[in-house]
Amino acid sequence: MRLKSISNIAKITKSMKMIASTKVTKAQRSMETARAFGQSATSLYTHAEAVEKETTKPFVIAVSSDRGLCGGIHSSIAKAVKRYVATKPDSEIAVIGQKARAQIQRDYRKNIVIHFDQVTKVHPVWVEASLIADQIVAGGFEIDAGQIFYNKFKSVISYEAATIPVYSVETLAAAPKLSAYEYDDHILKNFQEFALANSIFWGVAEGYAAEQAAKRTAMENATKNAGEMITKLTLTYNRSRQAAITNELIDIITGASSLN
């Protein structure tokens, strides 16, 4: 019964690995597009030499998802956020996804001011990221400075927790080299909100690609472990079966010998 059960599990994990492998390719294409938009939007901060405003109450956005079966990918985000908040206990946290929220709220429940679930249920889209940015802006939170924590996709077998800086309009307006650009005041505010949405989309898309790659690796390891267990159980089953047959033959031979 156990051998049959593990064989069925192996079929499921193998199918899930094939599905994740297909999704990884599509997620990488979306990630490359999001990365290009995100880097182009945030490059203005670098060129203008914007300096993060010193504050004891930064705004933190943690990007994860609602899905499991992908190793410790959500734990890496939760741990990075906890390390950051430990140095600045008054931080306000916005969490995208249930997995990271469940881990962060164990220690910093009071710091979570807003959360978003059921994001990237099918595939990352910019509309979702812009809606999240709108909710954050409409919430009236003071974003003097902040960080977006996400899983940076390095390869199909590697990822790491990384950050994207978040700047306020005042910080951007005070940048030393911003005068090199021609702009109106209302355009600067619109750009800051647009850059926030782009940065969130960048983090979500990278996190989604890393999640699918981690899920593929996890299902591959699960299939491999199931195969090893099947081999061991089959060997044990055959030995037990052979021992039972041998004992029956001994009983038959002994009985026949006693009759003679």
C-alpha positions in Angstrom: 0.0 0.0 0.0 2.8 2.4 0.8 4.6 1.6 -2.5 1.4 2.3 -4.4 0.9 5.6 -2.5 4.4 6.8 -3.2 4.2 5.8 -6.9 1.0 8.0 -7.2 2.8 10.9 -5.4 5.8 10.6 -7.8 3.4 10.9 -10.8 1.9 14.1 -9.3 5.3 15.7 -8.6 6.6 14.8 -12.0 3.5 16.4 -13.6 3.9 19.5 -11.4 7.6 19.7 -12.4 6.6 19.7 -16.1 4.0 22.5 -15.6 6.5 24.6 -13.6 9.1 24.1 -16.3 6.7 25.5 -18.9 5.8 28.5 -16.7 9.4 29.3 -16.0 10.1 30.2 -19.6 7.0 32.4 -19.8 7.8 34.0 -16.5 11.4 34.8 -17.6 10.1 36.7 -20.7 7.8 38.7 -18.5 10.5 39.3 -16.0 12.9 40.7 -18.6 10.3 43.2 -19.7 9.5 44.2 -16.1 13.2 44.6 -15.3 13.8 46.9 -18.3 10.9 49.2 -17.3 11.8 49.1 -13.6 15.5 49.9 -14.2 14.7 52.7 -16.6 12.3 54.3 -14.1 14.6 54.0 -11.2 17.7 55.1 -13.2 16.5 58.7 -12.9 17.2 58.5 -9.1 20.8 57.5 -9.8 21.4 60.1 -12.5 19.8 62.8 -10.3 21.9 61.6 -7.4 18.9 61.3 -5.1 19.8 60.5 -1.5 17.5 58.5 0.7 16.0 60.7 3.4 17.0 59.7 7.0 13.9 58.5 8.8 13.0 56.2 11.6 9.7 55.3 10.0 10.5 53.9 6.5 7.9 52.2 4.3 8.6 48.6 3.5 6.9 46.5 0.7 7.4 42.8 1.0 6.7 40.9 -2.3 5.8 37.2 -2.0 2.7 35.1 -3.2 -0.1 32.9 -1.9 1.4 29.7 -3.2 3.6 27.1 -1.5 5.4 23.9 -2.7 8.4 26.1 -3.7 11.0 25.5 -0.9 12.0 28.4 1.3 11.6 31.2 -1.2 9.0 33.0 0.9 11.1 32.6 4.1 14.0 34.5 2.5 11.8 37.6 2.0 10.3 37.3 5.6 13.8 37.0 7.1 15.2 40.0 5.1 12.2 42.2 6.2 12.5 41.1 9.8 16.3 42.0 9.8 15.5 45.4 8.3 12.6 46.2 10.7 14.6 45.1 13.7 16.9 48.1 13.1 13.9 50.4 12.5 11.1 49.2 14.7 8.7 51.9 13.6 8.6 50.8 10.0 5.3 50.5 8.2 5.0 47.3 6.2 2.9 46.5 3.1 2.8 42.8 2.3 2.0 41.3 -1.1 1.0 37.6 -0.7 -0.2 35.5 2.2 3.0 33.4 2.7 5.3 36.2 3.7 2.5 37.9 5.8 2.0 34.8 7.8 5.7 34.8 8.8 6.2 38.5 9.3 3.1 39.0 11.5 4.5 36.5 14.0 7.0 39.2 15.2 5.7 42.4 13.6 1.9 42.2 13.4 1.5 45.8 14.4 3.8 47.1 11.7 1.7 45.6 8.9 -0.5 48.5 7.7 -1.9 47.0 4.5 -1.7 43.7 2.7 -2.7 42.3 -0.7 -3.7 38.7 -1.5 -4.5 36.8 -4.7 -1.8 38.8 -6.7 -0.3 37.1 -9.8 -2.8 34.3 -9.5 -2.3 33.6 -13.2 0.6 35.7 -14.4 2.2 39.1 -13.4 0.5 42.1 -15.1 1.3 45.7 -14.8 -2.4 46.6 -14.1 -2.2 44.7 -10.8 1.0 46.5 -9.8 -0.5 49.9 -10.6 -3.6 49.1 -8.5 -1.4 48.1 -5.6 0.5 51.4 -6.0 -2.8 53.3 -6.1 -3.9 51.7 -2.9 -0.7 52.6 -1.2 -0.8 56.2 -2.3 -4.5 56.5 -1.5 -3.8 55.1 2.0 -2.1 58.3 2.9 1.1 56.6 4.2 4.1 58.8 4.7 6.7 57.4 2.2 9.7 59.5 3.1 11.9 56.6 2.3 11.5 52.9 1.9 12.5 49.6 0.3 10.8 47.0 -1.8 12.0 43.5 -0.8 11.7 40.8 -3.5 13.4 37.6 -4.7 15.9 38.5 -7.5 16.0 35.8 -10.2 19.6 34.8 -10.8 19.1 31.5 -12.6 16.7 28.5 -12.7 18.4 27.1 -9.6 19.4 30.3 -7.8 17.7 33.4 -6.3 18.4 35.9 -3.6 16.5 38.5 -1.6 17.1 42.0 -3.0 15.7 45.5 -2.6 14.5 48.4 -4.8 14.6 51.9 -3.2 11.5 53.9 -2.9 11.7 57.7 -2.8 9.2 60.4 -2.0 8.5 63.4 -4.2 10.3 65.7 -1.8 13.4 63.5 -1.9 13.4 63.5 -5.7 12.8 67.2 -5.9 15.8 67.8 -3.6 18.2 65.7 -5.8 21.3 67.8 -6.7 21.2 67.0 -10.5 17.5 67.0 -11.1 17.8 70.5 -12.5 19.3 69.0 -15.6 15.8 67.8 -16.5 12.9 70.1 -17.6 9.7 69.2 -15.7 6.7 70.7 -14.0 5.8 70.0 -10.3 2.7 67.9 -11.1 4.7 65.8 -13.6 7.3 65.0 -10.8 4.5 63.7 -8.6 3.0 61.6 -11.5 6.5 60.2 -12.2 7.0 59.2 -8.6 3.7 57.3 -8.6 4.5 55.7 -12.0 8.0 54.7 -10.8 6.5 53.1 -7.7 4.1 51.1 -9.8 7.0 50.1 -12.1 9.2 49.1 -9.2 6.4 46.9 -7.7 5.8 45.3 -11.0 9.5 44.6 -11.3 9.6 43.0 -7.9 6.5 40.9 -8.5 7.7 39.7 -11.9 11.1 38.7 -10.6 9.6 37.0 -7.6 7.2 35.1 -9.8 10.0 33.8 -12.0 12.1 32.9 -9.0 9.0 31.1 -7.5 8.3 29.0 -10.6 12.0 28.1 -10.8 12.1 27.1 -7.1 8.9 25.1 -7.6 10.4 23.3 -10.5 13.5 22.5 -8.4 11.3 21.4 -5.4 9.2 19.1 -7.6 12.3 17.7 -9.2 13.8 16.8 -5.8 10.5 15.4 -4.6 10.3 13.2 -7.7 13.9 12.0 -7.2 13.2 11.3 -3.5 10.1 9.4 -4.4 12.0 7.3 -6.9 14.6 6.4 -4.3 11.9 5.4 -1.8 10.2 3.3 -4.5 13.4 1.5 -5.1 14.0 0.8 -1.4 10.4 -0.3 -0.8 10.4 -2.5 -3.9 13.6 -4.2 -2.6 12.1 -4.7 0.8 8.8 -6.0 -0.7 10.7 -8.5 -2.9 12.8 -9.7 0.0 9.8 -10.1 2.3 7.9 -11.9 -0.5 10.9 -14.2 -1.2 11.3 -15.0 2.5 7.6 -15.9 2.7 7.9 -18.2 -0.3 11.0 -19.8 1.1 9.3 -20.5 4.4 6.3 -22.1 2.6 8.6 -24.3 0.6 10.4 -25.4 3.8 7.1 -26.3 5.4 6.1 -28.3 2.3 9.4 -30.1 2.1 9.4 -30.8 5.8 5.9 -32.2 5.7 6.8 -34.4 2.7 9.9 -35.7 4.4 7.9 -36.6 7.6 5.5 -38.7 5.5 8.3 -40.7 4.0 
